[in-house]
Amino acid sequence: MNNPPTRTLRGYAGVSLRGFLMGVADVIPGVSGGTMAFILGIYDELIDAIRAVVPFLRNIVSLRWREAFEQFPWRFLLALVIGIGAAILSLAKFLHWALEEYPVFVYSVFFGLIVASVYVVRRRVRQWDLPPLLVVALFAIGAYLLMGLRPAETPNALWFIFLSGMIAICAMILPGISGAFILVLLGKYQYILGALINLDIVTVLVFMAGAAVGIISFANILRWLLDHYHDLTVAALVGFMLGSLRELWPWKQAVLVNDIPVQVVNTLPAAFTGEVALALGLMLVGFVAVILIEMAAERRQPR
């Protein structure tokens, strides 16, 4: 582990501000909190802090309290979590309202964000030869079919909320992949936003517990895959996002059986109206936003 920088109180306030910007990214599907951490210069420190959790817990269990807190960057993580939490709580109500009142416009932005994310992430494959192309095709087809099979409503049971937290949090450590996007695919994005707004403490705590377990258990697995099978892992992520665009298409229609919606299918707009033009414009805004974020990240990379 790299030695963490020594910070004053003002320095930790800066970490909280970075956390706030990461939280803004995390709550918007298609904008990666990992990418934002990279832009803000704290990505490596964040990865090291996550890896330090297991040794910290081992020391706590062994009753080596002083050693545990001396070696664990708890001040950095606390300042970061405060900033992320403030951003999520401040944006949750607005996004929940927007999804209820203007779903076509919101999903248009999300669609543009993910298309741009596909473009950004595919550039991380070092060599596009046959194996990565086959992996992209396999995961794209699999994700597309999975989105068609997924029920319109996923369970709100606490076990599924826990699982959703486990899966979504892994996106935080992967630049280009959005945790909010994963929640959209799991059908829990709007539900979790609602839980935050309504202060559903049980749901929020279960989700956070899943996130804690997920980031501790999956972080090293994902890092190992990227270290040993980088191109194939990134290709799988690209294919997954491509196939999952089926879920984010803005124009949908419910299939009714006895006046009960049993399936939601994607449709095309009946006519080119002002609403359709605005939706397409918002797609472009989402696309450009991700490209600009990626350009900012590239400027921070060492030459």
N, C-alpha and C positions, 0 to 999 in steps of 0.2 A: 504494500500500500504506500502511495506517495504521502509525504508529510503534509498535513493540511496547513493552510496559511493561518498565521496568528492574526486575530481580528479584535478590534475595539468594539464598543457598543454601536458606534456609527457603522462599522463594517457589517455587523449582524443586521442592522436596519437595512443595509444595502442587499443582504441576502434575502430578507423578507420581501423587498421590492422585486427582486428577481423571481422569488416564489410567486408573487402576485401575477407577474407576467406569464409564468408557467401555468398558473391556475387558469388564466384567461384562455391560454392555448388548450389546456386539457378539457375544458368544458365545451369546446367547439369541435364537433366531429370533423376530422380532416386536418386539423392543425395539431401538430405533435408537441407535447410537452417536452419530449426528449430533444427535438430540434431546437426549441426555445432555450433549453438548458445549454445546448451547444453554442448557440448564438451569444448567450450571456456569459459564457466562459466558466460555467460550473459543472459541465457534463462529467468530466473525469472525477471531480470531487464527489459528485452525486453517486457515481458507480462505486467508488471506494467506500463511501458511507454505507451503501446498501450491503456491500460485501462484509462490512464490519459488524453487521447485526448478529450473525451467528456466533462469532467469538465473544461478542458482548453478552449474549444470552448464556453462553457456556460459562463465562466468568460469574454471572449472576447466580446460576444454579450451583456453582461451586463455592458460593458465598465470598468470592473475591470482589467485593463491592468497589473498593477503591481502585483496583486495577481495571475493573470493567469501565468505570466512568472516565478514568484517565486516558484510556486508549480509544474510547468510542466518541465520535464527533457529534455528540448529542446537541450541542449548542447550534451547530450548523443545521442539523436536521430540524430542530425545533423552530428556528427562525424561518426555514424554508416552508415548513408545514403551516406556520401562521400565515405566511403570505399566500400560499396556495388556497388555504381554507377561506381566507377573506375574499379572494377572487371568485371562488365557486359560489359562496353564499350570496355575493352581490349580483352575480349574473344569473343565478338559477331562476329567480322569479321572472325575469324578462324573457328568458328562453322558453320557459314553461308556457307563458302567455302567448308568445309568438307561435309556438307549435299548435296551440289550441285554436288561435284565430287565423293564422296565415300559414297553414302547413305547406302549401305549394311553394311559396316564396322561401320558407326556411329550408325545405329539402332541395330547392334549386341551388341555394348557396352551398349546402352540404355536398351535393352532387359535383359541383365545380371544384370544391376543396379536394374531394377524393380523386377526381380525374387528374388534378395537378399532382397529388401525392403519388399516384401511380407513375407519372412522368419523373418525379424526383427520385423515388426509391429505385426505379429500374436502372438509373445511372450508377447506382452503387454496386451493380454486378460488374466484376472486373473483366470477365470474358463471356460474351454471349455465344456459346456454342450449343450443340444439340442437347446435352443434359439439362441446362437451365431452361431452355425453350420447352422441353417436354414437361418439366416441373411446373412452369407457368401455365401451360395448357391444362395439365391435370388438376391443379388447384383452382384454376378459373372455372373449369367445368364443374368441379365438385362444389365450389362455393355457390355457383349459379343454381345448381340443382338443390342444394341445401336451403337456399333462400326461398325456393318454391315450395319445399316441403315444410318449412318452419311454419307453425300455426300463427294466425294473426295475433294471438295472445299467448305469451309465454307465462309460466306460473309465477305468481307473486309470493310463493312459499319462501320461507327464510333460507332454506337450503339452496334455492336457486339464486337468491340475492347474494349469498355467500360465494357461490360459484362465479357469479357475474363479477364480483369484486376481484376474485382471484385472477380471472382472465383479463379483465380490463386494465388492471394496474401494470401488467407486463408491457403494455404499449408505452409506458412512461420512459422506459430505458431504451427504446428503439427510436432513433430519429426517423421521422417520416411516417410513423404509425401512431394513430390517435386512439387513446383509451375511450374517449367519448364515442368514436366510430364503432368500437367493439360493442359498447352498450346499445347503440342503435341496432346493430345486427342481432343482439340478444333480446331485443324488444323491451329493454329496461331503461333506456335513456330518459324518457319522459317520466317514468315511474320514480326513478331515483331523484330527478329534479323536484317532483312533487313531494317526496319524502323530506327533502331539504327545506322546501318552502314551508311545509306543514309541521316541521320539527318532529317528525316521526323518529324518535330517538332509537327505538329498537331496530327499525330498518336501517338507519344510518350506521349504527354501531355494528350490525351484522355485516353490512357492506364493507365497512372499514376493516373489520376483522378478516374478511376474505381477502381484501387488498393487502393486508399485512402478511398473511400466510403466502399469498401469491408472489409478492415481490421478493420475499426471502427464499422461497423454494424454487421459483422459476428463473430468477435473475442469473444464477450461475449456469443453469441449463441453457438458457438463451445465449449467454456469453460463450459457452463451450461450442454450441452449434455455429455461431458466427466465427469463432476462431478456427474451427476444423472443417466446416462446410459452408463457408461464407456465401459463395455465389448461389448454391442450391437453396440455402435458407432465405436469402433475399428474394430469389426467384419465386419461392413459395409464397412469400408475403405479397409480391406483385400480383401473382395469380389470384390469391385470396381477395385482394382488393378489387381486381377487375371483375371477378364473378359476383362480388358483393354489391356492385353498382346496381344490380337488379333491385335491391332493397331500398336504395336511395332515389330511385326515379320519382320525380315530383308528382306525376299525374297517375292516379290510381283509381280503381273502381271496385267496390265491394260486390262480390257474387252472393246473391241472397237465395236461400232455400227456406220457404215458409216465413219470409220476412226476417230471417236470421242470417247475418253475415257469416259465411263459412270459409270464404277465401277472398283475398285482395289481389287483383291482377293489375299489371301496368297497362296503361292506355296512352294513346296520342291525343293531344288537344283537338277538339272538334273543329276549331278555326283559329286562325292567327289573329288574336285579339291583343289589346293593350296589356292585359294580364299576362299573356304568354310572352310578349316582348319583354316585359319587366322580369319575368322568371328567367328568361334566357340571359338577360343582362346581369342578373344576380349570379347565375352560373359563372359568367365570365369574371365577375368580381371575386368570387371564391377562388377561381383558378389563379388569377393574378396575385391574390394575397399570398398563397402558398409559394408561388414562384419567387416573389419578393423576399419572403422569409428565407427561402433556400439560398438566394443570392447573398443575403446578409450572412448566412452561416458559412458560405464558401469564402467570403472575404476574411473570416476569422481563422480559416485553416492556414497552417504554416506552409509556406511555399517550398 
